[in-house]
Amino acid sequence: MSEISGLLRVVVGGAAALALSFGAAAAQDLKIALIAGKTGPFEAYAKQTEAGFMMGLEFLTKGTMTLNGRKIQVIVKDDQLKPDLSKSLLEQAYGDDKVDIAVGTTSSAAALAALSVAEEYKKVLLVEPAVADSITGDKWNRYIFRTGRNSSQDGIAAAVALSKEPMQIATLAQDYAFGRDGVKAMKEALEAVKSPSKVVFEEYAPQNTTDFTASAQRLFDALKDKPGRKVIVIIWAGPHPLTKIADLKPERFSIEIAPGGNILPAMAPYKAYPGMEGAIYYYYGFPKNLMNDWLVAEHQKRFNAPPDFFTAGGMAAASAVLAAITKAGGTDTEKLIAAMEGMEFDTPKGKMTFRKDDHQAMQSMYHFRVKKDGKDQYDLLELVQEIPASAIPVPIRNKR
């Protein structure tokens, strides 16, 4: 009897343990890694991305922070904009934290370093907000998707915004992947839209440049004797050199400046240049949809400021993650990839679609003009036109 009793205890105990195991599996958290460069010159970008991502999860789950009965756990990691650290943090997220999917990162150089990790672990990496074309181009692999816009989308949008009349263009960009890809994309875009404008000079400066005197002189010399309308296009991340270039008085040579879109603090100096035009990824007052309406109202309520460039990007990434898991019926990597290729999802900018060929999110951009009489520090831009995704023929650059 004692043997039978002992056996029963083993069976019952084993059954109880199995039941607990099934219960634990059923209640297992949905783990998402969010990697961002929260230390360094892009700190504001990273903080906006995180805020937008968390607000997106809140909005889309109606405040429950659960999906299909699973509690959503976001593990935030700061890669400090360092490529090696970004790579090791993603390895840690997949290997030690056992995350279901990862999102990141802020710097293009850091994102490029991390791409191979997704392929090694056979896990999806959703790139937001790094911009370099090569992320979904020659460095791409099938585990990489991107909600953030790429350099080609920036370039084509800028080309559309600047193609009303022939222009002689000189570019000022940072000397790394973001800047060089941006200039290349813009040149290709001008050709693609058959613009009468052309890039006649390229100036690259280190990311930490503070004195632009020499760069400005080279830009001025390259343009001053050119016929027609002359424009310096600035492609820059972080503290913007617009004012420093403008202080050197390019108008002496009838040269204009087209700085492109940026976060609200970086665009504050734009108020001094009403009528200046460019293209931008997002500005809180432009999109008209329920998701953006909620984001603008809630962000204003919580932070006493409208949402910014990368806040919208973070929310777009959250929407893509939840839409993908819902469509795939879980977090199996192959099912996620199948679900995400060609997937359409809602964002504060409206609909985005992951292109099957390279997993780049196809999306609208905006042609803006600086207002003459904005009512406050955030009321900077007026919409000239929304540039739909169909008008942005992004080249396919990968080797798929």
N, C-alpha and C positions, 0 to 999 in steps of 0.2 A: 504493500500500500504506500509505503513511504516513497518507493521508486516512482509509482504512478503519480503520487502527489507532487513529487519533484518535477516529473515530466510535465505535468499540467502547469506548474508554475513557470517552467521554461516556455511552454507554448503560449500561455496567457501573456507572460512578460514580453515574449517576442512579438506577439500580435499587437500589444499595446505600443511597443517601440515602433513597429511598422506603421501603426495608425498615426503616431506622433510624427513619424517621418513624412508620411503623405500630407499631414496637416501642415507641416513646416514648408513642404514643397509648394502646397497650394497658396500659402501666404507669403511666399518668397518675394522680397522687394524687387521692383524693377529698378535696376541700378544704371545710372547714366553718369559718365564722367564728363565734366566741363573743364577743359584746359584753356587758360587764358593768361596773357602777359600782364598780370596785375602790378608788377614791379617794373618801373622804367618809364620811358617817355610816352608809351601808349597806354598808361594806366587808365585814363579816362575811357578809352575804347573798350578795355576789358571789363571795367565796372558796368558800362552801359550794356555790354553783351550779357553779362550775368543777370543784371536787373531785368532785361527784356526776356531772357530765357525763363526766369522764375515767374514773371508776370504772365508769360505765355502759357506755362503749365497751369497756373491758377485759373486763367480765363477758360482754357480748353477743358479743364476737368471740373469746372464750376466750383472751384474752391476746395474740392475733395483731395486733390493731389494723389489720386489713385487712378489706375487704368485697368479695366477688366478685373477688378478685385485686388490688384497688386498695388501696394504703396510705392510711390515714386520716391526714390532716394537719389539726390544729385550730389556727387562728390566733386567738389571744386578744387582744382590744382593750379598753382601759379608757376608757369614756366619761366617767368622773368625775361621773356623774349629770347631766351638762350636755346638754340637748336638742340644741343646735346641734352639739356635738361628736359626739353619738350619731349624728346624721344624716350628718355628714361621714364618720365611720368606716364606716358601712354603705355609703355611696357608694364609699369606698375598697375595701372588701371585695369588692363586686360588680364594680366597674370595673377596679381595678388588680390585686387579688389573684385575681380570677376564681374566687371561691368558688362551689361548687355550691349551697350552702344556708347560711343564716345563722340564728343563735340569739341571742336577747337581748331585752330588757336588764333591769336591776334596777329602775330607777325608772319609774313609769308616765308621768311627763312626758317622759322621754327616749324611751321606747318609742313614745309617741304621735307624737313628732317624726319618728321613723324610718319610720312606716308608709308614707308616700307614696313613699319611696325604693324599697321592694320593688315597688310598682306601677310606678314609672318604669322599673326595670330588668327587670321581669317575672321576678322571682326570689322563691322562697319565703322568708319570714321566720317562724320559729317563736318566738313570744313566750314567754319564761320568764325571770324569774318575775313581771313587772309585772302588776298586779292590776286596774287601772281598767276598769270595764265598757265604757267607750267604745272600748277597743282592739278588742273584738269587737262593738262597737255602732255608733254613728253615725260613728266615724272608721275603720271597718273597710274593707278591700278584699279581693278574692278570693285574694290572695297571702299573706294573714295566717292563721296557725294559732296556737293557744295551748295548751300543756300546763299552764301555771300555772292555778290557780283564779282566778276573777274575783270582783268584789265581791258579785255576786248570790249566788254559791255560799257565800261567807263569811256574807252576810246571812241567807240561808235556813237555813243550818246553825245560826247563832246563834238564829234565831227558833224552830227546833225545840228547841234546848237550853233556851230560856227560856220555853217555852210550856206548862209544866206547870200553872201557875196564873196568874191575872191579875197583871200587873205594870205599874207606872208607870215608864217608862224615860226617862232623860236620856242623851244621847250626848256623848262627848268625842272629837273627831277632829281630825286635821291638816287645815289649810286649803289643800288642793290636791286634785288629781283622785282620789287614793287615798282620802282621808278623806271627801270629799263623796259620791263614788260609793258608798262603803261604807255611809254613813248612809242614803242614798236606797234602796239595795238592801235594807237591813234593814227599813225602813218598808214597802216593797212586799212583802217576804217575810212580815212579820207578817200583812198582809192576805191574802196568798196561802194561808197555812196556817190562816187563820181563827183566829189566836191571839187570846185575850182580852186580851193585853198591847198597850200602845200607846206610841209615842214622844211625850212631851209637851214635850220641850225639846231643842234642839241647840246645842252649844257647839263652836266651831272655834278652834283656836289655831295660830300659825305653827309650821312644822316644827322650828325651832330653839328652841322655848320651853323654859326651864328653871325658871321660877317660875310655878307653877300656882295660886297663892293666889286671884287674881281669878276665874279660870275655875272653881275649886272652889266659891267663894262663890256664883257664879251658878247652878251645878248644884245646890247645897244649897238655895238659895232656891226654885228651880223645883220641887223634890221634897218638901221638908220637910212641907208641909201636905197633901200628897196622901194619899188613903186607901189602905190595903192595902200590898202589898209594893212597895218602891221600889228601883230599881237604876240605877247608872251603868254604861253600857256604853262601854268604851274601845276605839276603833279607831285603832291607832297603829303606825307603823313606826319602827324605830330604838330608842334608849334609852327604856324604858317609864316612863310617869308613874304607874304603880300606887302605888308606895310614897309618892310625894309627895302624891297625893290621899288615901291612907289615913292619912298622918301628920296630916292636918287633921281626922281623926276623924268621918267621915260617919255612924258608928254613933250619934252623938249624936242624929241625926234618924231613926234606924232605916233608914238608907240602906246598901245593899250595893253591892259593886263586881263587875262581870263583865268581866274584861279581854280575853277571847278568847285564841286561841293565838298563839304567837310562837316565836322561836328559844330554845334552852335557856338561854343566859346571861340573856336578857331575862325568862325565866320563873322564874329563881332566887328572886326575892322572893315568888313564889306560895306557897312552903313555909310562910310565916307565916300563911297564910289557908286552912287545911285545910277541905275541904268546898265551897270556891268552885267554881262550874261555868262552863263555856263551851264553845265549839266550836273545833276546830282542823283544819288541813289535813293535818297529819302529825305523829305522835309515834312514835318508833322502836319502842316496845313494842306498838303496836296491830295493825298488819297481820300476817297470818300467811300468808306465801307464800315460795317459794324465792328470789326476787330480793331481798326484804327481809331474809331470813335471811342471805344472803351479804353484803349491804351492811352489816348490823349487825355481823356477825362481823369482816369485813375492816376496816371503819372503826375498830372498837375496837382491832384489832391494830395498825393503822398510826398512829392518832392518839390512842390511849388515851382515847377518848371515843366515845359512840354517834353515829351520823349524826343530822343535824338537819333541820329544816324544809326548807331550800333545797337540802340535799344530795339529798334524795329528789326534789325538783323537777328538779335537774340530771340525775339518772339517768333520770327519766321522759322528759326531752327527748332524751337520747341514744337511748333505746329507740324513740321516735317517729321520729327521723331515720333510723335503720337499718331499721326496719320499712317506712317509706315508700319508701326507695330499693330495698329488696328487692322490695317489691310492685310498684313501678313499672318494675322492670327497668333502672334507671338514674336519671339526674338531670335528664332533660328536664322542664322546669317543668310543662307541661300534663299530662304523665303522672303527675308527682308529685301535682298537685292532684287528679286523678281518683282516684289511689290513696288519698290521705289522707282524702277526704270519706267519712265513715262508717267509717273504719278503726279497728279495735280493736287495742290493743297492750298489752303487759305493762309494769307499773311496780312500784316498791316498795309502792305502795298497792293493788295489784291491777290489774284491767283498767281502762283508760280508752278512751273512744271519741270521735273527733272528730265533732261534730255537723255535718251537711252544710250546714245553714242559715247558720252563722256561724263554723264551724271551731273552736268552743270545745270543749275536752276535757271531756266529762261524766265525773264521778268521785265517789267516796265522800268523805264528810267524817266527823269524829268528835266526839261529845259526850263531854267529859271532866269529871272531878271531881278536885280537888287532893287528893292522898293525905295522910293524917294521919301516917303513919309510913314515909316513903320511906327506903330503906336508904342512899342516897348522894345527891349533889347532882343527879344526873340522873334519879333515880327519883322523879318529881314527880307524875305523873298516873295515874289509873286510868280505864279505859274504861267509860262508862255505856252507850253504844250506838254502833254504826257507823251512819251515816246514808247509805243507798245512793243512788247517782245517781238512781234512779227516784223518790226522795222529795225531790229538789231540783229543782223546776220552774223552771229558769232562763229568764227572759223572753228572747225573740229581739228584739234592739234595733237590728239593722242595717237597711239599706234595700234589701236584695237583692231 
